Amino acid sequence: MPTGGHLAHAGHLEAQLRGDGVYLVALRDGEPAGTALLSWACHHGDMRDALPDAAEVSNLGVRPDLRGQGIGGALLSAAEQLADARGVPRIALAVADDNPDAARLYLRRGYTDHGLRATFSYPYPDETGTVREVVEHTTVLVRTRYSGP
Ligand SMILES: CC(C)(COP(=O)(O)OP(=O)(O)OC[C@H]1O[C@@H](n2cnc3c(N)ncnc32)[C@H](O)[C@@H]1OP(=O)(O)O)[C@@H](O)C(=O)NCCC(=O)NCCS
């Protein structure tokens, strides 16, 4: 899902202040380079029902000119460490069916297809600035906490 502009960032910070999760911001030379929202429960009702014990990573995004340099992976690592430290058994995330590049990143890191599909719809401005309802079909991927030997 897209990061959605400054209102979305404010909303994610509010979620953290409420204790609903952690808003992660990666910095490059002191400037924001990427963000991710780690939530202690899944947002989508179908995901919550199927994965009541899972945290969710959403709104992962890296500045276009800085992609492919490990920042997205670092944000995911930070989210995974926080979830593991809290004892969260699983992390879920929803990846859009038309985003195989992002899916590759998650699959390489050990996320697997949970067999659940989730549809999101949200308002988003098109290239002319007109706000339209976007419908996104996603596959839910899950990472199980490493319990170790
Ligand atoms: C997906 C995304 C967060 C990854 O962050 P990143 O810093 O580019 O990722 P890393 O450098 O840690 O890892 C590289 C991997 O990210 C993925 N990736 C790279 N560029 C990407 C792009 N433009 N869009 C989507 N995924 C990309 C690939 O799997 C890549 O691995 P590869 O080089 O073997 O193909 C970032 O590319 C992005 O913001 N994309 C647009 C928004 C998006 O798709 N968010 C995910 C929503 S589920």
The ligand as a Tripos MOL2 file, in Angstrom:
@<TRIPOS>MOLECULE
LIG
   48    50     1     0     0
SMALL
NO_CHARGES

@<TRIPOS>ATOM
      1 C1          9.5540   -2.2320   -1.7780 C.3       1 LIG1
      2 C2         10.5250   -1.2270   -1.1870 C.3       1 LIG1
      3 C3         10.0190   -0.7340    0.1640 C.3       1 LIG1
      4 C4         11.8500   -1.9610   -0.9630 C.3       1 LIG1
      5 O1         12.7720   -1.0580   -0.3920 O.3       1 LIG1
      6 P1         14.2610   -1.0010   -0.9750 P.3       1 LIG1
      7 O2         15.0510   -0.1450   -0.0850 O.co2     1 LIG1
      8 O3         14.1860   -0.6510   -2.4040 O.co2     1 LIG1
      9 O4         14.6440   -2.5630   -0.8010 O.3       1 LIG1
     10 P2         16.0640   -3.2080   -0.5160 P.3       1 LIG1
     11 O5         17.1250   -2.4160   -1.1830 O.co2     1 LIG1
     12 O6         16.2120   -3.4750    0.9310 O.co2     1 LIG1
     13 O7         15.8810   -4.6070   -1.2200 O.3       1 LIG1
     14 C5         15.8800   -4.6900   -2.6160 C.3       1 LIG1
     15 C6         14.6420   -5.4590   -3.0370 C.3       1 LIG1
     16 O8         13.4820   -4.6600   -2.9410 O.3       1 LIG1
     17 C7         12.6280   -4.9350   -4.0600 C.3       1 LIG1
     18 N1         12.5600   -3.7210   -4.8730 N.ar      1 LIG1
     19 C8         13.5550   -3.0410   -5.4130 C.ar      1 LIG1
     20 N2         13.1090   -1.9610   -6.0880 N.ar      1 LIG1
     21 C9         11.7800   -1.9840   -5.9580 C.ar      1 LIG1
     22 C10        10.7520   -1.1280   -6.4360 C.ar      1 LIG1
     23 N3         11.0010   -0.0690   -7.1850 N.pl3     1 LIG1
     24 N4          9.4810   -1.4460   -6.1060 N.ar      1 LIG1
     25 C11         9.2230   -2.5380   -5.3580 C.ar      1 LIG1
     26 N5         10.1850   -3.3690   -4.8720 N.ar      1 LIG1
     27 C12        11.4470   -3.0920   -5.1740 C.ar      1 LIG1
     28 C13        13.2650   -6.0780   -4.8300 C.3       1 LIG1
     29 O9         12.8020   -7.3070   -4.2860 O.3       1 LIG1
     30 C14        14.7090   -5.8880   -4.4950 C.3       1 LIG1
     31 O10        15.4230   -7.0670   -4.6110 O.3       1 LIG1
     32 P3         16.1690   -7.3920   -5.9980 P.3       1 LIG1
     33 O11        17.1640   -6.3020   -6.1840 O.co2     1 LIG1
     34 O12        16.7540   -8.7270   -5.7870 O.co2     1 LIG1
     35 O13        15.1320   -7.3580   -7.0570 O.co2     1 LIG1
     36 C15        10.7940   -0.0060   -2.1090 C.3       1 LIG1
     37 O14        11.3220   -0.4570   -3.3110 O.3       1 LIG1
     38 C16         9.5630    0.8490   -2.3740 C.2       1 LIG1
     39 O15         9.3180    1.8320   -1.6800 O.2       1 LIG1
     40 N6          8.7670    0.4890   -3.3930 N.am      1 LIG1
     41 C17         7.5590    1.2300   -3.7100 C.3       1 LIG1
     42 C18         6.4950    1.0800   -2.6190 C.3       1 LIG1
     43 C19         6.1940   -0.3840   -2.3880 C.2       1 LIG1
     44 O16         6.0680   -1.1780   -3.3040 O.2       1 LIG1
     45 N7          6.0610   -0.7350   -1.0820 N.am      1 LIG1
     46 C20         5.7730   -2.0880   -0.6570 C.3       1 LIG1
     47 C21         4.3120   -2.2230   -0.4220 C.3       1 LIG1
     48 S1          3.8910   -3.8880    0.0950 S.3       1 LIG1
@<TRIPOS>BOND
     1     1     2 1
     2     2     3 1
     3     2     4 1
     4     2    36 1
     5     4     5 1
     6     5     6 1
     7     6     7 2
     8     6     8 1
     9     6     9 1
    10     9    10 1
    11    10    11 2
    12    10    12 1
    13    10    13 1
    14    13    14 1
    15    14    15 1
    16    15    16 1
    17    15    30 1
    18    16    17 1
    19    17    18 1
    20    17    28 1
    21    18    19 ar
    22    18    27 ar
    23    19    20 ar
    24    20    21 ar
    25    21    22 ar
    26    21    27 ar
    27    22    23 1
    28    22    24 ar
    29    24    25 ar
    30    25    26 ar
    31    26    27 ar
    32    28    29 1
    33    28    30 1
    34    30    31 1
    35    31    32 1
    36    32    33 2
    37    32    34 1
    38    32    35 1
    39    36    37 1
    40    36    38 1
    41    38    39 2
    42    38    40 1
    43    40    41 1
    44    41    42 1
    45    42    43 1
    46    43    44 2
    47    43    45 1
    48    45    46 1
    49    46    47 1
    50    47    48 1
@<TRIPOS>SUBSTRUCTURE
     1 LIG1         1 GROUP 0 **** ****
